[in-house]
Amino acid sequence: MSLKNNTNIHLKITILIISLLCCIDTMALTDSIQLKILNKAQVLITDSDEHSKQLKIDIEKFKETKHVTDSAFADFLAINVAGYFREHTQQSNVIEVLSDATENLEKKKGNKKALLVLYLPLGAAFEEVGLWSTAMDYYHKALAIAQEEDLKGNIARIYNNIGVAYYPIDIETSIEYINKSLDINKVLGEKKELYLNYNNLAAIHVEQKLYDQALEYALMAMHMINKESNADMYYFMQCNIGSLYIQAGNYNLAISYLESTRDFFKQRNNVAEQTTINILLAEAYKKSGDANKANKIINHIDKDLINNINNAELESDVRTTLASIFEEKGEYKKAYEHLQIASILKDSLRQANDELKVKNLEKIYENEQKIRENASTINELQLKKLQSDRKVTFGIVVLLILSIILIFLIIRSRMKDRLIKTNAILAEQEKILQDKEMELQHIKEQELKNAIDQKNRELSSYALSYTKDNEFFATISEELKNLLTEINPRNKEHREHIRNIITQLKQHCSTDNWQEFRYFFEQVHPSFYEHLDVISPGMTQRQKRLCAMLYIGLSTKEISAITFREVRSIESARNRLRKKLDIPSEETIQDYLNHRFSDITTQQNKTTS
């Protein structure tokens, strides 16, 4: 065998070994990140019910699986982990776990379909805690991947999710997206997805009081359900259809649907659903003129069902309805008893929901704070990784050189002449390789230095932008004012020109800073200006701006720096604002706005319920 053939074989073996080592290292890194995320999920499971225990067991089993693919890991998180937390109304935990997973996949540019699987429940979690714009960002990210990969079924589901998200704020856009989803699902023949589309459209038309169209969509939704395999869902739809027939004035059909549904849930011993259906049946019998049957059903609810519902929210609604019915019948004592219990239940539920919302938002905020704190360590980690890469590169080079030297030593005795020539070539190649290595090292060091310098400049610029800009404009303004005093008073044209420059400097500084300030402010407090208009409809833009800055706790001096106005001017504006809003002297403007906004939110919740 020739020297050339020997050399090629050894080189190929060496490169193969190095590649395998690199692959093993990468897989180990991926496994460690997955384990870290799963460990975090386990810590966040604080309940002790059977579902919680089973999920912990499932996570332990999943952790034992070696080299899990991105798709399998994403499916497990989205279906098992996120599904559990959403069922327990712990959306902040969904966000915390899935954010880590998506960040990892995005950094390593992992499987796009896996990202799609994670984006959907992440968007739904942000939507449920009220962060609508963030939810829409994730939905549109998922939509972009689904369209790029031509995943028709996923595109339809995302359109449906976006339509549902738009429903509270823009009904026309909501219907447009749901209809897009419907068109795709008709082509695919996905009955389960078609059921969701038709049911959502029915709910939207009920809200618009278009009962005929709502009834049409509800009937189409029911036809998409297999009665044998999804009996509960089928009879739920029958209940909805019965309710719609009441609204449409067709009481006989309503009674037929509702009695059939009631019998089904009676067999299942589902007291909550029996109660809901009996309330609707009583209404249908009353409107059809059969008051005796209506009263009989109401008495059955009052005596036999109401105390066995085991659903505080439903019990509250039922008792409120019973109170209204007994009041019409003149039985005021019963009406008062039901209304009193309903009020207690509603207050308890409202408090629990508020506490849950606050808890979720606090956890989301804490998670974001941790991300910000960890951001300072990212550069350090990147630097360590670069140093590690250099060591690996150097090790590879050394290994290649040693392999080549070893080959030449083995055949030295038989090929002395060739060895001399080869050593000369090797020396030359070694020199070139070292030069290239030094050049590459220099380039990498320079690039790293430039990157670090750029990051430092960006951080410094971001932190000092307001202060430096305003100090600069303040200095220029002062110099122009001094110049103004030195110009001959008769030279009106120059004096007026300088005054215009000073005014433009103030306006430019104030406007630019305010636009940036307002953009970030509205990301955190999206309903601020709507609530402010409710409190004081005639408020000027400048007063609104002052309210916003006081609301987040800026001092008079800080507001002066941002708006480029004197401190005394800000103080005067604050006093005028206090008088306009009639704020007591012992209460700060910030506390006043917090209290008023809380009252508005409470009133809106009452109106919605």
C-alpha positions in Angstrom: 0.0 0.0 0.0 1.4 3.4 -1.0 2.1 6.3 1.4 -0.6 8.4 -0.1 -3.3 5.7 0.5 -2.2 5.1 4.1 -2.3 8.9 4.8 -5.9 9.2 3.3 -7.2 6.3 5.4 -5.8 7.6 8.7 -7.1 11.1 7.9 -10.6 9.8 7.2 -10.6 7.8 10.5 -9.4 10.8 12.5 -12.0 13.1 11.0 -14.8 10.5 11.6 -13.8 10.2 15.3 -13.8 14.0 15.8 -17.2 14.3 14.1 -18.7 11.7 16.4 -17.3 13.4 19.4 -18.8 16.7 18.4 -22.2 15.1 17.8 -22.1 13.4 21.2 -21.2 16.8 22.8 -24.1 18.5 21.0 -26.6 15.8 22.0 -25.5 15.9 25.6 -26.0 19.7 25.6 -29.5 19.4 24.2 -30.3 16.7 26.7 -29.1 18.9 29.6 -31.3 21.8 28.5 -34.4 19.5 28.1 -33.7 18.1 31.6 -33.4 21.6 33.0 -36.8 22.5 31.6 -38.5 19.3 32.8 -37.0 19.8 36.3 -38.5 23.3 36.3 -41.9 22.0 35.3 -41.8 19.5 38.2 -41.0 22.2 40.7 -43.9 24.3 39.5 -46.4 21.4 40.1 -47.5 22.2 43.6 -50.9 20.5 43.7 -51.2 17.0 45.2 -54.2 15.6 43.3 -54.0 12.4 41.2 -53.6 14.4 38.0 -50.6 16.2 39.5 -49.0 13.0 40.8 -49.5 11.3 37.4 -47.9 14.2 35.5 -44.8 14.0 37.8 -44.5 10.3 37.0 -44.9 11.0 33.3 -42.1 13.6 33.4 -39.8 11.2 35.3 -40.4 8.5 32.6 -39.8 11.1 29.8 -36.5 12.2 31.4 -35.2 8.6 31.2 -35.6 8.7 27.4 -32.3 9.3 25.7 -31.7 11.8 22.8 -35.3 13.0 22.5 -36.0 14.8 19.3 -37.1 18.5 19.3 -40.6 17.5 17.9 -41.2 14.8 20.6 -40.0 17.2 23.4 -42.3 20.0 22.1 -45.3 17.6 21.8 -44.8 16.4 25.4 -44.5 20.0 26.8 -47.5 21.3 24.8 -49.9 18.4 25.4 -48.9 17.1 28.9 -47.2 20.0 30.7 -49.0 23.1 29.2 -52.3 21.2 29.1 -52.0 20.5 32.9 -51.1 24.0 33.8 -53.9 25.5 31.7 -56.4 23.1 33.2 -55.3 24.4 36.7 -55.5 28.0 35.5 -51.8 28.5 36.0 -51.0 30.3 32.8 -47.9 31.9 34.2 -46.4 28.5 34.6 -47.2 27.7 30.9 -45.4 30.9 29.9 -42.4 30.2 32.1 -41.8 26.6 30.9 -42.7 27.1 27.2 -40.7 30.4 27.0 -37.6 28.5 28.0 -38.2 25.8 25.4 -38.9 28.2 22.6 -35.9 30.4 23.4 -33.7 27.3 23.3 -35.1 26.2 19.9 -34.9 29.7 18.5 -31.3 30.1 19.5 -30.2 26.8 17.9 -32.5 27.3 15.0 -34.2 24.0 15.7 -37.1 22.2 14.2 -39.7 24.7 12.9 -42.6 22.4 13.4 -41.6 21.9 17.0 -41.6 25.7 17.4 -45.1 25.8 15.9 -46.3 23.3 18.5 -45.0 25.5 21.3 -46.1 28.9 19.9 -49.8 28.0 19.9 -50.3 27.1 23.7 -47.9 30.0 24.5 -50.0 32.4 22.6 -53.2 31.1 24.2 -51.6 31.5 27.7 -50.7 35.1 27.0 -54.3 35.7 25.7 -55.8 34.3 28.8 -53.8 36.6 31.1 -54.8 39.6 29.1 -51.6 40.2 27.2 -53.3 40.3 23.8 -50.6 41.8 21.7 -48.0 39.3 22.9 -50.5 36.5 22.2 -51.0 37.8 18.6 -47.2 37.9 18.1 -46.9 34.2 18.9 -50.0 33.3 16.8 -48.5 35.1 13.8 -45.1 33.4 14.3 -46.9 30.1 14.3 -48.9 31.1 11.2 -45.7 32.0 9.3 -44.2 28.6 10.0 -47.4 26.8 9.0 -47.6 28.7 5.8 -43.9 28.2 5.0 -44.3 24.4 5.6 -47.7 24.3 3.8 -49.4 22.7 6.9 -53.1 23.3 5.9 -54.5 21.8 9.1 -52.3 24.0 11.3 -53.1 27.1 9.3 -56.8 26.4 9.8 -56.4 26.0 13.6 -54.3 29.2 13.9 -56.8 31.2 11.9 -59.5 29.9 14.3 -57.4 30.9 17.3 -56.7 34.4 15.9 -60.4 34.8 15.2 -61.4 33.9 18.7 -58.7 36.3 20.0 -60.1 39.2 17.9 -63.7 38.5 19.1 -63.7 40.8 22.1 -62.3 43.8 20.2 -63.2 43.4 16.5 -66.1 41.2 15.6 -65.8 41.6 11.8 -62.1 40.6 11.8 -63.0 37.7 14.1 -65.6 36.4 11.7 -63.2 36.9 8.8 -60.4 34.7 10.3 -62.9 32.0 11.5 -64.3 31.8 7.9 -60.8 31.4 6.5 -60.4 28.5 8.9 -63.8 27.1 7.9 -62.9 27.2 4.2 -59.7 25.2 4.7 -61.4 22.6 7.0 -64.2 22.1 4.5 -61.6 21.0 1.9 -59.7 18.8 4.5 -63.0 17.3 5.8 -61.8 17.8 9.5 -65.1 17.4 11.4 -63.7 18.2 14.8 -62.2 21.5 13.5 -65.4 22.2 11.6 -67.4 21.8 14.8 -65.2 24.4 16.5 -65.6 26.8 13.5 -69.4 26.5 13.4 -69.7 26.7 17.2 -67.5 29.9 17.4 -69.6 31.5 14.6 -72.8 30.6 16.5 -71.5 32.2 19.7 -70.5 35.4 17.8 -74.0 35.7 16.2 -75.7 35.1 19.6 -73.7 38.0 21.0 -74.9 40.1 18.1 -78.5 38.9 18.8 -78.7 37.3 15.3 -80.4 34.2 16.6 -81.5 32.7 13.2 -78.0 32.7 11.9 -76.7 31.5 15.3 -79.2 28.6 15.2 -78.1 27.7 11.6 -74.4 27.5 12.7 -75.2 25.6 15.9 -77.1 22.9 13.9 -74.2 22.6 11.5 -71.9 22.2 14.5 -74.0 19.4 16.0 -73.9 17.5 12.6 -70.1 17.4 12.9 -70.3 15.5 16.2 -70.4 11.7 16.4 -73.2 11.0 18.9 -71.8 7.6 20.0 -68.2 8.6 20.5 -68.8 12.2 21.8 -72.1 11.9 23.6 -71.4 14.7 26.1 -70.4 17.2 23.4 -73.5 16.2 21.3 -75.9 16.9 24.1 -74.1 20.1 25.1 -74.9 21.3 21.5 -78.5 20.2 21.9 -78.8 22.3 25.0 -77.4 25.3 23.1 -79.8 24.7 20.2 -82.7 24.5 22.7 -81.7 27.8 24.1 -81.5 29.4 20.6 -85.0 28.0 19.8 -86.3 29.9 22.9 -84.7 33.1 21.6 -86.3 32.4 18.2 -89.7 31.9 19.8 -90.1 28.2 18.8 -90.9 26.9 22.2 -92.1 23.4 21.3 -88.8 22.6 19.5 -86.9 24.1 22.4 -88.7 21.9 24.9 -88.1 18.8 22.7 -84.3 19.4 22.5 -84.0 20.4 26.2 -86.0 17.4 27.6 -83.9 15.0 25.6 -80.7 16.6 26.9 -82.0 16.7 30.5 -82.7 12.9 30.4 -79.2 12.2 29.1 -77.5 14.2 31.9 -79.9 12.8 34.4 -78.7 9.3 33.5 -75.1 10.6 33.9 -76.0 12.0 37.3 -74.6 15.4 36.2 -76.5 17.8 38.5 -74.8 20.9 37.2 -76.0 20.3 33.6 -79.5 19.2 34.8 -79.9 22.4 36.7 -78.8 24.6 33.7 -81.2 22.7 31.3 -84.1 22.9 33.8 -83.7 26.6 34.0 -84.0 26.8 30.2 -87.0 24.4 30.3 -88.8 26.4 32.9 -88.4 29.5 30.7 -89.6 27.6 27.6 -92.7 26.3 29.4 -93.5 29.7 30.9 -93.2 31.4 27.5 -95.3 28.6 25.8 -98.1 29.3 28.4 -97.7 26.2 30.6 -97.0 27.9 33.9 -97.7 24.8 36.0 -94.9 22.8 34.4 -92.6 25.8 34.7 -93.3 26.2 38.4 -92.9 22.5 39.0 -89.4 22.6 37.4 -88.4 25.7 39.4 -89.5 24.0 42.7 -87.5 20.9 41.7 -84.4 23.0 41.2 -85.0 24.9 44.5 -85.5 21.7 46.6 -83.5 19.0 44.9 -80.7 20.4 42.7 -79.4 23.7 43.8 -77.5 22.4 46.9 -75.8 19.6 44.9 -74.3 21.6 42.0 -70.7 21.7 43.3 -69.9 24.6 41.0 -69.8 28.0 42.7 -70.0 30.1 39.5 -73.0 28.1 38.2 -74.7 28.1 41.6 -74.4 31.8 41.8 -76.0 32.3 38.3 -78.8 29.8 39.1 -79.6 31.5 42.4 -79.7 34.9 40.7 -82.2 33.5 38.2 -84.3 31.8 40.9 -84.3 35.1 42.9 -85.7 36.9 39.9 -88.4 34.2 39.3 -89.5 34.1 43.0 -89.6 37.9 43.0 -92.0 37.8 40.1 -94.2 35.2 41.9 -94.2 37.4 45.0 -92.2 35.0 47.2 -89.8 37.7 48.4 -88.3 35.8 51.3 -87.0 33.0 48.9 -85.9 35.6 46.4 -83.9 37.4 49.1 -82.3 34.2 50.4 -81.2 33.1 46.9 -80.0 36.6 46.0 -78.0 36.9 49.2 -76.2 33.5 48.7 -75.6 34.4 45.0 -74.0 37.7 46.1 -71.7 36.0 48.5 -70.7 33.4 45.9 -70.0 36.1 43.2 -67.9 38.2 45.6 -65.9 35.1 46.6 -65.4 34.1 42.9 -64.5 37.6 41.9 -61.9 37.8 44.6 -60.4 34.4 43.7 -60.3 35.4 40.0 -58.6 38.7 40.8 -56.0 37.0 43.1 -55.3 34.4 40.4 -54.9 37.1 37.7 -52.5 39.1 40.0 -50.6 35.9 40.8 -50.2 35.0 37.1 -49.1 38.5 36.2 -46.6 38.6 39.1 -45.1 35.4 38.0 -44.8 36.5 34.4 -43.2 39.8 35.6 -40.7 37.8 37.8 -39.8 35.6 34.9 -39.1 38.6 32.7 -37.0 40.1 35.5 -35.0 36.9 35.7 -34.5 37.0 31.9 -33.2 40.6 32.1 -30.8 39.6 35.0 -29.5 36.7 33.0 -28.9 38.8 30.0 -25.7 40.2 31.5 -24.3 36.7 31.6 -25.0 35.8 28.0 -21.9 37.6 26.6 -19.8 35.8 29.2 -21.2 32.4 28.2 -20.7 33.2 24.6 -17.1 34.1 25.3 -16.5 30.9 27.2 -18.1 28.9 24.3 -15.8 30.7 21.9 -12.8 29.8 24.0 -14.0 26.3 24.2 -14.3 26.2 20.4 -10.8 27.4 20.1 -9.5 24.7 22.3 -11.4 22.1 20.2 -10.0 23.6 17.0 -6.5 23.6 18.4 -6.9 20.0 19.6 -8.1 18.9 16.2 -5.1 20.6 14.5 -2.7 18.9 17.0 -4.4 15.6 16.5 -4.1 15.9 12.7 -0.4 16.8 13.0 0.3 13.9 15.3 -1.5 11.5 13.1 0.5 12.6 10.1 3.8 12.4 12.0 2.8 8.9 13.2 2.2 7.7 9.7 5.6 9.0 8.5 7.4 7.3 11.5 5.8 3.9 10.7 7.0 3.9 7.1 10.3 5.8 7.7 12.5 2.8 7.5 11.2 1.8 4.0 10.9 5.2 2.4 13.7 7.4 3.6 14.0 9.5 0.4 10.3 10.1 0.3 10.3 10.9 4.0 12.8 13.7 3.5 10.7 15.3 0.8 7.5 14.7 2.7 9.0 16.3 5.8 9.9 19.3 3.8 6.4 19.6 2.5 5.0 18.9 5.9 7.1 21.7 7.4 5.9 24.1 4.8 2.3 23.0 5.3 2.7 23.3 9.1 4.0 26.9 8.7 1.0 27.8 6.4 -1.3 26.1 8.9 0.1 28.1 11.8 -0.1 31.3 9.9 -3.7 30.6 9.0 -4.5 29.7 12.5 -2.9 32.9 13.8 -4.8 34.9 11.2 -8.0 33.1 12.1 -7.4 33.7 15.8 -6.7 37.4 15.2 -9.9 37.7 13.1 -12.0 36.0 15.7 -10.5 38.1 18.5 -11.2 41.3 16.5 -14.7 40.2 15.8 -15.3 39.3 19.4 -13.9 42.7 20.5 -16.0 44.6 18.0 -19.2 42.7 19.1 -18.5 43.3 22.8 -17.8 47.0 22.1 -21.0 47.3 20.1 -23.0 45.7 22.9 -21.4 48.1 25.4 -22.2 51.1 23.2 -25.8 50.0 22.8 -26.3 49.4 26.5 -24.7 52.8 27.4 -26.7 54.6 24.7 -29.9 53.1 25.8 -29.3 53.9 29.5 -28.1 57.5 28.9 -30.1 58.5 25.8 -32.7 60.6 27.6 -30.2 62.3 30.0 -27.6 63.1 27.3 -30.0 64.4 24.7 -31.8 66.6 27.2 -28.6 67.9 28.7 -27.3 68.7 25.2 -30.4 70.5 24.1 -30.5 72.4 27.5 -26.9 73.6 27.0 -27.6 74.7 23.4 -30.8 76.5 24.6 -29.0 78.3 27.4 -26.2 79.4 25.0 -28.9 80.7 22.6 -30.6 82.5 25.4 -27.3 84.2 26.4 -26.7 85.1 22.8 -30.2 86.6 22.7 -29.3 89.0 25.5 -26.2 90.1 23.7 -27.9 91.0 20.4 -29.1 94.5 19.9 -32.8 94.8 20.9 -33.4 96.6 17.6 -32.3 93.6 15.6 -35.7 92.0 15.9 -35.2 89.7 13.0 -32.2 87.9 14.5 -33.8 87.9 17.9 -37.0 86.3 16.6 -35.0 83.8 14.6 -33.1 82.7 17.8 -36.3 82.4 19.7 -37.7 80.1 17.0 -34.6 77.9 17.2 -35.0 77.6 21.0 -38.7 76.7 20.6 -37.9 74.1 17.9 -35.2 72.6 20.2 -37.7 72.2 23.0 -40.4 70.8 20.7 -38.0 68.3 19.0 -36.6 67.0 22.3 -40.0 66.8 24.0 -41.7 65.1 21.0 -39.0 62.5 20.2 -38.7 61.5 23.9 -42.4 61.4 24.4 -43.0 59.2 21.3 -40.5 56.6 22.6 -41.8 56.9 26.1 -45.4 56.5 25.0 -44.6 53.4 22.8 -43.0 51.5 25.8 -45.7 52.8 28.2 -48.6 51.5 26.1 -47.0 48.1 25.9 -47.3 47.7 29.7 -50.5 49.7 30.3 -52.7 49.2 27.2 -55.9 50.4 28.8 -54.5 53.5 30.5 -55.7 56.1 28.1 -59.2 54.6 27.8 -59.6 54.7 31.6 -58.2 58.2 31.7 -60.9 59.3 29.2 -63.6 57.8 31.5 -62.2 59.7 34.6 -61.9 63.1 32.8 -63.1 63.2 29.2 -61.9 66.8 28.6 -58.3 66.2 29.5 -55.6 67.7 27.1 -52.8 65.7 25.6 -50.2 67.4 27.8 -52.3 66.5 30.9 -52.6 62.9 29.7 -48.8 62.8 29.2 -48.2 64.1 32.7 -50.7 61.5 34.2 -48.8 58.7 32.4 -45.4 59.8 33.8 -46.8 60.3 37.3 -48.6 56.9 37.1 -45.3 55.0 36.8 -43.7 57.0 39.7 -41.5 59.5 37.9 -40.3 62.4 40.0 -40.8 66.1 39.0 -37.1 66.3 38.2 -37.2 63.2 36.0 -40.3 64.5 34.2 -38.6 67.8 33.6 -35.6 66.0 32.0 -37.8 63.9 29.7 -40.2 66.8 28.7 -37.6 69.5 28.5 -39.6 71.8 30.8 -38.6 73.6 33.9 -39.2 72.0 37.3 -41.5 74.9 38.4 -43.6 74.4 35.3 -44.0 70.7 36.0 -45.0 71.5 39.6 -47.6 74.0 38.4 -49.0 71.5 35.9 -49.3 68.9 38.8 -51.2 71.4 40.9 -53.6 72.2 38.0 -54.1 68.6 37.4 -54.9 67.9 41.1 -57.5 70.7 41.0 -59.0 69.4 37.7 -59.4 65.9 39.1 -60.4 67.2 42.6 -57.8 65.0 44.3 -57.6 65.4 48.2 -54.4 66.9 49.5 -53.5 63.8 51.5 -53.6 61.5 48.4 -51.0 61.4 45.6 -52.0 61.6 41.9 -50.5 58.1 41.4 -52.6 56.6 44.2 -55.7 58.4 43.0 -55.3 57.0 39.4 -54.7 53.5 40.8 -57.9 53.7 42.9 -60.0 55.1 40.0 -58.7 52.6 37.5 -59.4 49.7 39.9 -63.0 51.0 40.3 -63.4 51.2 36.5 -62.1 47.6 36.1 -64.5 46.3 38.8 -67.4 48.1 37.2 -66.5 46.6 33.7 -66.3 43.1 35.3 -69.7 43.6 36.8 -71.2 44.7 33.5 -69.6 41.7 31.7 -70.9 39.2 34.3 
